[in-house]
Amino acid sequence: MEKMTDLIGWASTIILLLTVSSQVLQQWRSKSSAGVSHWLFTGQLAASTGFVVYSAAQGDWVFVVSNVLMLLTALTGQYLYLHNRHRGEDGKEAASPAGAHNIAKKDGRPRA
């Protein structure tokens, strides 16, 4: 019975990791965090940390490994979220608007 319970736990871990990892992969490929709440990964970081501690205290190594992997996924997702937000959604540096590299004319407008 214990083997069946562990098998269910590992299968569930794989499904969960594939689901969350697909969101992280989508952010990485698109270089955009559009539609992603920063609370998604913040909450996941907090929950996964708590579940790692709880699972270790319970001696449940299926969930220790699962939650460590979820914690790593959340860290990666949070990094990509912050990185993409800093870059701006269009892929350009947020601090460098178009035309900022042009030297301004005396009237303050950028050169064409």
C-alpha positions as CSV (number, residue, x, y, z in Angstrom):
1,M,0.0,0.0,0.0
2,E,2.9,2.4,0.8
3,K,4.3,1.9,-2.7
4,M,1.0,2.9,-4.2
5,T,0.8,6.0,-2.0
6,D,4.3,7.0,-3.0
7,L,3.5,6.4,-6.7
8,I,0.5,8.7,-6.4
9,G,2.7,11.4,-4.7
10,W,5.4,11.2,-7.3
11,A,2.9,11.3,-10.2
12,S,1.2,14.3,-8.6
13,T,4.6,16.0,-8.2
14,I,5.3,15.5,-11.9
15,I,2.0,17.0,-12.9
16,L,2.3,20.0,-10.6
17,L,5.9,20.7,-11.8
18,L,4.9,20.4,-15.4
19,T,2.0,22.8,-14.9
20,V,4.0,25.5,-13.0
21,S,7.1,25.0,-15.1
22,S,5.1,25.7,-18.3
23,Q,4.2,29.2,-16.9
24,V,7.9,29.9,-16.1
25,L,9.0,28.6,-19.5
26,Q,6.4,30.8,-21.2
27,Q,7.7,33.9,-19.4
28,W,11.3,33.0,-20.4
29,R,10.5,32.5,-24.0
30,S,8.2,35.5,-24.4
31,K,10.4,37.7,-22.2
32,S,7.2,39.1,-20.8
33,S,5.4,38.9,-17.5
34,A,2.1,40.2,-19.0
35,G,-0.8,38.7,-17.2
36,V,1.3,37.2,-14.3
37,S,0.7,38.5,-10.8
38,H,3.8,38.9,-8.7
39,W,1.8,37.3,-5.9
40,L,1.8,34.0,-7.8
41,F,5.5,33.4,-7.2
42,T,5.7,35.2,-3.9
43,G,2.9,33.0,-2.5
44,Q,4.5,29.9,-4.0
45,L,7.8,30.8,-2.4
46,A,6.2,31.2,1.0
47,A,4.1,28.1,0.7
48,S,6.8,25.9,-0.7
49,T,9.2,26.9,2.1
50,G,6.6,26.1,4.7
51,F,5.8,22.8,3.1
52,V,9.5,21.8,2.9
53,V,9.9,22.4,6.6
54,Y,6.6,20.6,7.4
55,S,7.4,17.6,5.1
56,A,10.8,17.2,6.6
57,A,9.4,17.3,10.1
58,Q,6.9,14.6,9.0
59,G,9.6,12.5,7.4
60,D,7.7,12.5,4.1
61,W,10.6,12.6,1.5
62,V,8.2,12.6,-1.5
63,F,6.9,15.9,-0.4
64,V,10.3,17.2,0.7
65,V,11.7,16.7,-2.8
66,S,8.5,17.9,-4.4
67,N,8.4,21.1,-2.5
68,V,12.2,21.8,-2.9
69,L,11.6,21.5,-6.7
70,M,8.6,23.8,-6.4
71,L,10.6,26.2,-4.4
72,L,13.3,26.3,-7.2
73,T,10.6,26.7,-9.8
74,A,9.1,29.6,-7.8
75,L,12.6,31.3,-7.4
76,T,13.1,31.0,-11.2
77,G,9.6,32.3,-11.9
78,Q,10.1,35.3,-9.5
79,Y,13.4,36.1,-11.1
80,L,12.0,36.0,-14.6
81,Y,9.0,38.1,-13.5
82,L,11.2,40.8,-12.0
83,H,13.7,40.7,-14.8
84,N,10.9,41.0,-17.5
85,R,9.2,43.8,-15.6
86,H,12.5,45.7,-15.3
87,R,13.2,45.2,-19.0
88,G,9.7,46.4,-19.9
89,E,7.1,44.3,-21.7
90,D,8.4,45.2,-25.2
91,G,11.8,43.8,-24.5
92,K,13.6,47.1,-24.3
93,E,15.2,48.4,-21.1
94,A,12.6,50.2,-19.1
95,A,15.0,53.0,-18.3
96,S,15.8,53.6,-22.0
97,P,12.8,54.8,-23.9
98,A,13.0,54.9,-27.7
99,G,15.1,57.8,-28.9
100,A,16.8,58.4,-25.6
101,H,20.2,57.8,-27.2
102,N,19.7,60.8,-29.5
103,I,21.2,64.1,-28.5
104,A,18.6,66.7,-27.9
105,K,18.3,69.9,-29.9
106,K,18.5,73.3,-28.2
107,D,14.7,73.3,-27.9
108,G,14.9,70.0,-25.9
109,R,13.4,67.8,-28.6
110,P,15.4,64.7,-29.7
111,R,17.1,64.9,-33.1
112,A,15.4,62.9,-35.9
